[in-house]
Structures are given as structure tokens and as C-alpha cells.
């Protein structure tokens, strides 16, 4: 046996009559679809139900698999303490999945339990499943801050574990869609909200799971979604399977998107190894980008690869543009992987004899010395996107009105504390937001008033 099916479901507490007290009738299509999804799960007769929840234990660089014999919880946070849930965990499955992750060097396991209490992202699906299905055991998995593709890979490991243990498994991908659909909603409105919901329902309705990995994470953040990583993990568990897919419902009555889709496995489909499809498409994009890299970026990449691969510090090569050898400037080298920052180190003012030397030094630092990240590994080199920012001399300004987030970077300083933010960054759209991040990087309070401002321009090489 293996993964027999999956459901994509939301987790609004208001959906439960004991919590909604009549308000749940406003999302009746979601309630009806939930029952259809739960009935499908019962029809598949699972030994084990795997739930991925954004409200379980979550770490930036690790997937937490809930340990122990079982867990319980209730809905007292939502004024319904009478709704109690007790589950037995599939300890053999959990242990086997953790061993597989360890064998593969993948950051997932049973460490780091902060609370054994069931979260509402798990309990709300169980509320409906329990009306139709009994006798199963549960595996509960949290999400992480790791790339979307890593969530997909963990889903693949879940399917491998099911096959090894000969388990009948159903995967429940728990997650709401955008929380910013309506101005009068609890989280307000952002144009990315409706755009996200339309796009995710299209992708999930077609089971085009490779397209899940193409979502820009800044776009997802602006849409304030909570389930995307959960859906990626679910998709991984269905990798290589022929599916019967049904898009059941989508509602946004309260300003939050609730979408439900079901997936019944019909057999194997070699054409649906969609992580491979996405990786091949990604490689082509990266190859194209590399072919367009200029001398500044090529030098940074060569040094990153030489240092990560062999701890080799390069000499300045021949044939560089004259300005890289004759000019001195501060330089930032930035590394991205799968749309996420992987390292960024630079100098505000020049510390080396020329721009080329500055690039070489900061390329090493960005790949191995950024305190926010582990050092870059050899197997990551092919996936790296690299940019180089050459800074003009900073100038002091007396008001934030002289800033422009697209044109100018900003430096805030007070005493020996200093924070810098480059211009034209994804997700930084306002001067106030730019200053707030720079203050945070300087270790200063967002309420700090007595600080100096400087601005600078950059030439960005990609």
C-alpha cells in the first residue's frame, strides 16, 4: 500500500457550529465540501492519516514530526471547550519517517517538541473526518521556513515510508488561502490576496503541482496565505501518481480564502514526477541567467564555487573591465536559492584595493560567514542566483523625505550601532518599512528617534 488519496482543506474555527453559532451558515459551500472530502477519506479506509498543519510546531530550518503515543486538544480558545479531540499517533510510521530523513540528511525528525497539544489546524479536519472515519492513527507534521521544494521532498518521503510499511495512507493538507481578500476582513485587503486565491485554486484544481513551486514567496507573504507549504508537502506525497481530482469549493466570505480539493490515487503515472519536471525547468532558467551574467557576477560566482568546493581563494583574473581594477567602492554580494535569500554580506566603504578584490572577499563571506545562514554546501552551488551591488559613497540626509526605496539604499546609525538596507528589494515598498528594517539590523528599536540617516545609490549587477 501507499498514499491512496489526499484532501486540501482549510481550518476556520467558525466553520464548526459549536464555534460559529450560526455564522458558519455563511460558508455553507465550504461545510458541504468538507463533508464530501471526509466521506472520501472514509471510503479509502486509511490505516494512517498524515496531517500537515501550519499551526503545529514550526522551525525556520527543520520539519517537526510530532512524537509520542498520541495527543489531545480542545477548542477552548474558540469558546467551545466541550469540543475535545484525542488521537493515537502511528509511532512506527513516525519513527520510520524520521529514520529516512536522517539517512537522507534531510532536516526532519521528532526533536524540538514545544507543545504536545493538538493545534486547530489539525483538530478542525479531524472534526469532520471523525464523523465518517474511525480506527485510524495519526501522523502530525509541522511546516518550516525552508524552500517550497523541500516541503515537496518531505511529502515524497512520506509516500516512501507508506510503501515501506505497507500502510494505507491519506494525506490531509491543512491550510487557509489568502487572509487579505476584503478591506472589512480581519486582516484587511491586499491586491495579492484575490490574485493568490484565483491562482492557487486553478493550480490545485488541475493538480499542476509543479506550478506550486513557482509561486514567488514575496507574493505569498503579501497575500498572507498560510497553507501553501502544506499543499506543497501534500503534492509531494502524490508525486508520480495518476489522480482523480475534484475542485469542490472556494469561499472568501469573511476576508479569508477557504478552498477544498480532493485527490484519489488511481495508479502510477511516470509523467507526473513533477518535482523532476520543475527542477529541469528551473535548471534551464538558471542556465539562461548564467549566460547573461556580467563580469562582476561571474567573478563572484567563480569565487563562491572555488571557496565552497575547495577552500580556494582566487587571484584577480585577466580580462576584467578596467573600472573593476581601478576603482574602489563598497560591495555587497547576495546569494539567492529558489527565490529565497541564502546569504548577503558586504562593505559600506571599500576595504580592499579595488572593486574586484572587494567582490572576491565578500563572495567568500556571503557564502560562508552570514550569521543568519549555514554555510553554502557544494550541492547547492548549481541552484544559486548571485547579484553584486557596487555602492556609491553614502551621503548624510536630514529627513526621510529624501529617500526613495527603489533608488536609494539607507544607513541608520546611532553611536556604534549601524544598519544598512540595499535599495529596490522585493517586499520593501515604503520608506518607513525600509527604515524599520535598517533599524532592526542596527539593533535599534523601531520607536528610536535619535539616529542619523544616510542614503546611497548602487549599481546592481545580475
N, C-alpha and C positions, 0 to 999 in steps of 0.2 A: 504494500500500500504506500501511498504518498499523500500529497496535498490533493484533496478531492474537490475543493472549491474555496471560494473566498467571498467576503462581502465588504464593501466600503460603506461605512455608516458614520453618522455624526453622534455627538453626545450632549445635546442640550438638556439640562435637568428639567426645564419647563415642559419637555415632552411627556414626562411622567405625570399622570393625573394627580397623584398624591402631592406633587410639587406645583404643577401648573394651575390646579384648582380652576379649571375652565379655560385658561389661556392656551392650553395645548390644542384646543379645537381650531385655533388659528393656523396651525401647521398640520392639519389633518392628512394631507398627502404624505408628509414625512412619516406620520404614525402608521398609516396603511402600508407604506413601502417597508417600514421596519418589520412589520408582521410578515410580509412576504419573504423578506430576507431571512428572518428567524425560521420560518417554515422550511425554506430551502436547506438551512443548516441541519434541521431535524431529519429531513429526508436523506441527507448524506450520511447520517448515523456516525458522527465522528467519535473516535476514542479520545482525541485531544483537540482542544480549541486553542489556537495561538492568538493572543490579542496584543497588538502594538498600540500603545497609548502615549500621547504627548504629555499626559499628566502623571505618568509613572515617574520613577527616579530617572533623572536626565543629567548627563555629563557632557562636557564640550568634546571630549575625545575618547569616549568609551560608551558601549552599549550595556546597560544593566539588565540582566535576566533575573527576575525575582526568585530568590532561593527559598528553601524550606518545604515543609509538607503542605502548606496551604496558607490562606489569609482570609480576613473578613473585613467588612466595612459597612458603613451605613450612609444615609443621605441626610444626616442631621444638619450639615452645612446649608442644606437647601430646605430646611423647615419640614423635613419628613423623616424623623429618626426611626419611625416604625419600619422603614424600608431597610432591611438588613440583608447582607449577602455573605455567604460562607462558601469558599471554594477549596477544593483539593487540587494541589499542583501535581503535574506529571513530573515527578522528581527524576525519573530515568531519562526522560526527554531533555529536561533542563541540563542534567549532568552531561549527556551526550553532546548537546549543542555547545556547551562550554568547552568540552574537550576538543571538539572540532575547531572551534575558534582559536584555541591555544595552539593546536597543531599547525594551523594556517598562519599563525602570527597576527590574527585579526583581533582588534580591541573590543572584545565582548566577553562577558562572563558574569559570575554571581557575586563579585565583590561590590562593596560600596552601598549596601542596603541602608538607606536613611530612614525609611518608614515601611513597615510591612503592611500597612493599612491599604486596602484597595482604593484606587482613585476613581473619580466619577467617569473618566474616560473609559474605564473598564466596566464599572458597575452598570452604566446605562445600557450598553449592549447586552450584558448578562440579564438584565431585567426582561428584555424581550425574548432572548434565547431561552430563558427559563420557562417561558410559557409554552414552549414547544419541545424542548430537548432536555433530557436528563441523563445522568450517568457518565458524563464526560469528565475529563480532567483538564486543567488549565495550565497554559504557559503564558506568563505576562512579561512583556519586553518594553523597556523604555526607548525613547529616541535619543539622538545625540546631536552635537554640533558638527559632526563630521560630514563630508560631502554627500550629496544625494546618492551618488553611485555606491557608496559604502552601505547605505541603507538597503539598496537593491541587493548587494552582495550578501548581507546578512539574511535576507529573505531566501536567497539561493541555498544558504547553509541550513536554513530551517527545512527546506524541501529535502536536502540530502539526509538530514537527521531522520525525517519521517520515513524515508525509504530504508535507511539502515535498520530502524527499529520496527519496520513493518506496521506503522501506525496509520490509521485513518485520521487525517488531519484536515481541519477547516481553519482558514486564516481570517481573522476579523481585523480590518484596518480601521481603527477608530480615529476620527478627526473631523472637526468642522472645517468649513471653507473660509472665505474672507469674513472678517469681523467688521468690515468698513463698507457696508452696502448702502446705508442710509444715514443722512445727516442727523435724523432724530434717533438713530440707534444708539446703543450704549457706548460705542467706540467711535462714533462719527462716520464721516464719509471720506473716501479717497477714490479717485478715478480708477486706480488699480484694482479696487475691490470687485466691482462688477466684471471688469476685464478678466480678472483671475477666475472668477466663478464660471464665466462662459467658457474659458479655455480649458479649465480642469474637467468640467463636465463633458466637454467634447472629447478630450483625450481619454478619460476613463470610460465613456460610453462606447468608444471604438476599441478599447483595450490596447491603445497605441502606447504601450508602457515605455518604450524608448524615449518618447517625447516628454515624459515626466522629467527626465534628466536634463532637458534643455531649458527648463524654467530658470530664469535669472533670479538669484537669491535676493537681490535688492528689490526686484519686482515683488517677490513673495513677501518680503518684510513690509513693504509699503501696503500690500493688500491685507496684512495682518492675518494671514492664514495660520492654522495650527495643525493641519492634518497632512501636509504634503509629504513629509518624511515617512509618515505612517503608510501612506499609499505606495511610496517607493518600496518599502520593505515588503508589503503585500505583493506588489508586482514581481519582486524577485522570487517570492515563493511560487509564483505561477510561471516562471521563466521556462520556455521550451514546451509549453502546454497548448493544446488546441482547446479553445474556450467557447462556451455558450455564454454570451454577455447580454445583460439586460440593464438598461438605464431606467431606474424606477421612478425617481423623483428628484426635484431640486426646488427648494423654497428659501426665501430670504425675508420673511415677514417681519422679523424683529431686528433686521440690520445685520444678521449673521447668516452665512450661507450653510444650508444643510443639504447634502447630496447623498443619494443612496444608489449604488450599483451592485449587481450580483454577478458572480463568475462560477460557472460549473465546468469542471475539467472533463473533457470528452476523450482525451488521449494525448499522445505526444505530437509535437509539431516542430521539426528541426528548424523551420524558418522563423520560429518565434523565440530564438535565443537572443532576446532584444538588447541585453547588455552588450553582447558582442557587436550587434548592429550599431549601437550608439558609440561604442569605443572606436569602431572603424571609421564612422563618420567624424568623430572627434579628431582622430589621427589625421584625417585629410585636411580638416580645418587648421590644425596646428602646423602641418607641413606647409600649407599655403602661407600662414602667418610668418613662419620662419623664412620663407623665400623672400619676404618683403622687409625683413629686419635690416636696419641700417647699421653702420659701423659701431655705434655706441652700444646698441643692444647685442650685436654679435660678440663684441668684446666681453660684455658682462656674462653672456651665456657661456662662452668658452671658459671663463674663469670659474663660474659655478660648477660646470661639468668637470673641470680639472681638479678642483678642490674637493668636491664631493666624491669623485671617483678615485682619486689617487693622492689627495692632500698635496697637490702640486700648485705652487704659486707661479703664475705666468710672468714672463718678461713682456714688455711692450712690443707688440709685433710690428713689422714693417707695413707700410701702405695705408696707415691711418690718415684721416683728414688732418690738415695742418692745425686746425683750431683745437683738436684733442691733445696736441702736443705742446702748443704754445700758450694756451690759456689755462688759468687756474680758477676753480669755482667749487662751490659745494655741490654734491651729487647725491641723489637718492636712487638706490636700486630696489625695485619692487618685484616680488615674485607672486604669481597667482597660479592656482591649480583648480581646475573645474569651477571657475568663477569665484573662488574664494581666495582671500589673501593668504599667502603661505610664508611671507617674510618681507620685511621692509626696513632697511637700515640706510642712513645717510648722514651727511655732514652739512650743517648750515653754512659754514665757511670752509674754504679749502684747507686741507691738512697735508696734501701731497704736492708734488712738484708740478703736476699738470692734471688735466681732466682725465686722461687715460689712466693714470695711476690712481686717481680718486675712484674711478669705476672699478678697477681691479680690487682695491681694498674693500670697498663697500659691497661688491658682489660676494666676496667671501663672508662678510658679516651678515648679509641678508640671508644667506643660505644656511648659516650655522650658529649665529650669535643673537638672533632676535629672541629676547626672553619670553615672548608670547607663544613661541612655537618650538617643537622639537626640531633638531637639525634635519635638513632635507636628506632623504635617502636616495641611493643610486636608482632604485626602481621608479622614483618619482620624476627623474630628470626629463624624460620624454614628454611628460604632461605639463611641464612648467611653461607659463607665459611670463615674459620678462619685459619690464619697461625701465627706462633710465630717465630721470629728471635732472636737468642741469639748472642750478639755481642762479638767478641774478642776485646782486648784492641787496640784502634787506634794507628797507628804509622805514624810519620811525614815522608813525602817524598818530594824530591826536583824536581820532574818532572812528568808530566802526563804519560810519557812512562812506569812508574812503576804501572800503573793502568790496570785493566782488568775488563770490565763491568760484566762478568759472575762470576768472583771470588771475586772481592773486591768491597765493598761499598766505598763511598767517602765523606769526610767532607771538605768543604771550609770555611775559616774563615778570617775575617778582622776586627780588633778591637773587638767589642762586637757582631758583626754580624756573624752568623754561619748557614750553611745549610748542611743537610745530605741527601744522597740518598743511599738506600739499593742496593745491587748487584742483578744481574740476574732478572731484571724486564722486563715484556712484553713491547715492544716498545722502549726500551733503548738499542741500538745496538752498539753505539760508545762511546769512552771515552769522546770525545768533547761534545756529547749530554748529557752524564752523568754529566759532569762538569757544562754545561749550566743550567741544571735543578737545580743542587745544588746551583749555584749562584743565581738563581731566588728565591729559597726558603730562601736564606740568605738575600734577599732584595738588592742584588748587581747587577750591570749592567753586561750584557753578555760580554761587552767590558772591564770589570775590569781585570787588570793585576796583581796588587799588593795584592795578597792574599796567604794564606797558604793552603797547601794541606795535608790531612791525608787519609790514607786508612785503611780499617778494613775488616776482614773476618767474616762471620756469619755461624751459624748452623741453617738451616731453618727446622722448624717442621710444617708438614701439616697433 
